[in-house]
Amino acid sequence: MKITEQIKQPIAFEMDLFEQKFQLSMSSQVALLNRITHYIVNRKGKQMRPMFVFLVAKMLNNGNVSERTYRGASVIELIHTATLVHDDVVDDSNRRRGFFSINALWKNKIAVLIGDYLLSKGLLLSIDNNDFDLLKIISVAVKEMSEGELLQIEKARELDITEAVYYDIIRQKTATLIAACCSLGAASVKPGSSQVESMRRFGELIGMAFQIKDDLFDYGEDKIGKPIGIDIKEQKMTLPLIHVLNKVSKKERAWLINSVKNKNKDKKRVKEIISFVKTEGGLDYAIDKMVSFQTEALAILDEFPSSAYKDSLILMVNYVIERKK
């Protein structure tokens, strides 16, 4: 059995019902909209985000969820999907999960409008049901994701990212959404409790580990969908590279910065950068940091009694850093 199927087992019923509710939450009177949202729903990914919502809710609430849990999962998936559609427009990307992106099939204008539509559906789902605490959680996440993207763009121009700034970027860009999933799950069944913050921190730690794992893929750890060296070609500052930049001599640092800035399209030079970062311990350092975030996340789960839902969350934490893509 695939590890994702194992993780999903204790919430299989909820995930099936969620899919039905999620499709309904996207429905519209406009035929074109329905055609596009149907295309989106049928090409869904692993659905890790709603899985976090349901697993956390069931772990905290003796295996029970509420209608608010389903709405929380729908809101996070609507808003996450909206950001992906907008990202593909911004990045001029024609593929998403191996399929054509919305902008590739229906052009940019329609893709932007679809993203706006999904965002507004998510907000209205919360407002119409007076889930203002859930709305606040997701709104903070959207704000932070935008700030993280802009901070990365600003810093990439100069390649002057310190490790502290890197953590700020990945916390906002990646970790904040997983943190929102976990706090939504908690808030849906235990509104106002200290467990909402505890689960937010748990999700944030997993998100940090998840992004560092993505950084490592750039150095050819495994054969995955993302080509080796793509972050270097796009001048993205990843943890292995930042660590090495901050420890080598001035001459080596100048060579590295010049290579990433001006030779990032040269395949031979990209290979040299990858080899240099590996030799200087960049990968080992990033792996240590990733494992440290994983350990801290698992320590939070230690506070809760044993259950199938806790076991699945432990599996999820380990899957994040052991995945092959």
Summary of the structure (lengths in Angstrom):
residues: 325
radius of gyration: 20.3
end to end distance: 17.5
largest distance: 62.4
contacts: 1089
relative contact order: 0.11
helix: 76%
strand: 1%
